[in-house]
Amino acid sequence: MSGKPTLETLLERGLFASRWLMAPMYVGLVIALLALVVIFFQELFHVIPVLLSGNADAEDAILLALALIDLSLAGNLVLIVIFSGYENFVSKLDIGETEDRPSWMGTVDFSGLKMKLVASIVAISAIALLKAFLEASDKGATIDEAKMLWLVVIHLTFVVSGVLLALMDWLASLTDKH
């Protein structure tokens, strides 16, 4: 028998079991991923008639591609959070070593998850910024300078945050592990 009092053992087991409270959140993220898939196809089916009508130009195709890339990056981000978060904080995914299992599954720790999240957010922000600039360059479009300024400031904030997080992780890797 361990030297711990029964109350302490029960508390620790309860605290450890509480990690399962995160599981419904990951199910919610699966629903959010499904919503992104629906929006992806809505965007695609909304623009296809315009593209096929002959009234579209290269810029319309580029904007469609950017919108779809943006949604797919957001979907990848949600998947990374679901898999890595579940495996890091709840339980290992017991799906065996199937051919379909992504090679990174089970290897992304919290630090790696953080960096993947920041990289995805920066990419999504860059695409949103590029879309805004392309839309603003339309003939006859009025440019909302304040909006553009804020988009640039927000994007640069994400970039600087990502660099600082990477720097902190690098500095932490140089110190002795405790």
C-alpha positions in Angstrom: 0.0 0.0 0.0 1.3 3.5 -0.8 2.0 5.9 2.0 -0.6 8.4 0.7 -3.8 9.1 2.6 -7.0 7.8 0.9 -8.4 11.3 0.5 -5.3 12.5 -1.4 -5.4 9.4 -3.6 -9.0 10.0 -4.5 -8.4 13.7 -5.2 -5.5 12.9 -7.5 -7.5 10.2 -9.4 -10.4 12.7 -9.7 -8.1 15.4 -11.0 -6.5 13.0 -13.5 -10.0 11.8 -14.7 -11.0 15.4 -15.2 -9.0 15.5 -18.4 -12.0 13.8 -20.0 -14.0 17.0 -19.6 -12.0 18.2 -22.7 -13.4 15.4 -24.9 -16.7 17.1 -25.6 -14.7 20.2 -26.7 -12.9 18.1 -29.3 -16.3 16.7 -30.5 -17.4 20.4 -30.8 -14.3 21.1 -32.9 -15.3 18.2 -35.2 -18.6 19.9 -35.7 -16.7 23.2 -36.4 -14.7 21.3 -39.0 -17.9 20.1 -40.6 -19.1 23.7 -40.7 -15.9 24.7 -42.6 -16.5 21.9 -45.1 -20.1 23.2 -45.7 -18.8 26.8 -46.1 -16.0 25.5 -48.5 -18.6 24.0 -50.8 -21.0 26.9 -50.5 -18.2 29.2 -51.6 -17.2 26.9 -54.4 -20.8 26.4 -55.7 -21.5 30.2 -55.4 -18.6 31.2 -57.6 -18.6 28.4 -60.2 -21.6 29.9 -62.2 -19.8 33.3 -62.2 -16.6 31.7 -63.5 -18.5 29.7 -66.2 -20.6 32.7 -67.3 -17.7 34.3 -69.1 -18.0 37.4 -67.0 -15.2 36.5 -64.7 -11.5 37.4 -64.9 -8.3 36.0 -63.6 -8.7 38.0 -60.4 -12.0 36.3 -59.6 -10.4 32.9 -60.0 -7.5 34.0 -57.8 -10.0 35.3 -55.1 -11.8 32.0 -55.2 -8.6 30.0 -54.9 -7.5 32.2 -51.9 -10.9 31.8 -50.2 -10.7 28.0 -50.6 -7.1 27.9 -49.5 -8.0 30.0 -46.5 -10.8 27.6 -45.6 -8.6 24.5 -46.0 -5.9 26.0 -43.8 -8.5 26.7 -41.2 -9.7 23.1 -41.5 -6.1 21.8 -41.2 -5.7 24.0 -38.1 -8.8 22.5 -36.5 -7.6 19.0 -37.3 -4.2 19.6 -35.7 -5.9 21.0 -32.6 -8.3 18.0 -32.4 -5.6 15.3 -32.8 -2.7 16.9 -31.0 -4.9 18.3 -28.2 -6.7 15.1 -27.6 -3.4 13.1 -27.6 -1.6 15.6 -25.4 -4.3 16.3 -22.9 -6.9 13.5 -22.9 -5.7 10.1 -24.2 -3.7 8.5 -26.9 -5.7 7.7 -30.1 -5.7 3.9 -30.3 -6.2 3.6 -34.1 -3.2 1.3 -34.7 -0.5 1.8 -37.3 -2.7 2.1 -40.4 -1.3 3.4 -43.7 -3.7 6.4 -43.4 -2.3 7.5 -40.0 -0.5 10.9 -40.6 3.2 10.6 -39.7 3.1 13.6 -37.3 0.3 12.0 -35.1 1.5 11.2 -31.7 4.7 13.2 -32.2 3.4 16.8 -31.8 4.0 18.0 -28.3 2.5 21.2 -26.8 5.4 23.3 -28.1 5.0 21.9 -31.6 1.2 22.4 -31.5 1.7 26.0 -30.5 4.1 26.6 -33.5 1.8 24.9 -35.9 -1.1 27.0 -34.7 0.8 30.2 -35.0 2.1 29.3 -38.5 -1.4 28.5 -39.6 -2.8 31.7 -38.1 -0.1 33.8 -39.9 -0.8 32.0 -43.2 -4.6 32.6 -42.8 -4.0 36.3 -41.9 -1.7 36.7 -44.9 -4.3 35.2 -47.2 -7.0 37.5 -45.7 -4.7 40.5 -46.3 -3.9 39.5 -49.9 -7.7 39.0 -50.6 -8.4 42.5 -49.1 -5.7 44.1 -51.3 -7.0 42.3 -54.4 -10.6 43.3 -53.7 -9.4 46.9 -53.1 -7.6 46.9 -56.5 -10.9 46.2 -58.3 -11.7 48.9 -60.8 -14.0 51.5 -59.1 -13.6 50.0 -55.7 -13.2 52.4 -52.8 -10.3 51.6 -50.5 -11.1 51.7 -46.8 -7.6 52.8 -45.7 -8.4 52.3 -42.0 -9.5 48.7 -42.6 -6.4 48.0 -44.7 -4.2 49.6 -42.0 -5.8 47.4 -39.3 -5.4 44.3 -41.5 -1.7 45.0 -41.9 -1.2 45.8 -38.2 -3.1 42.6 -37.1 -1.0 40.5 -39.6 2.2 42.0 -38.4 1.1 41.3 -34.8 0.6 37.7 -35.6 4.0 37.5 -37.4 5.8 39.2 -34.4 4.0 36.9 -32.0 5.0 33.9 -33.9 8.6 35.0 -34.0 8.6 35.7 -30.3 7.0 32.3 -29.5 9.6 30.5 -31.7 12.4 32.5 -29.9 11.0 31.5 -26.5 10.8 27.9 -27.5 14.4 28.0 -28.8 15.6 29.7 -25.6 13.8 27.1 -23.6 15.5 24.3 -25.6 18.9 25.7 -24.6 18.3 25.4 -20.9 18.7 22.3 -19.0 15.6 20.2 -18.6 14.3 20.2 -15.1 
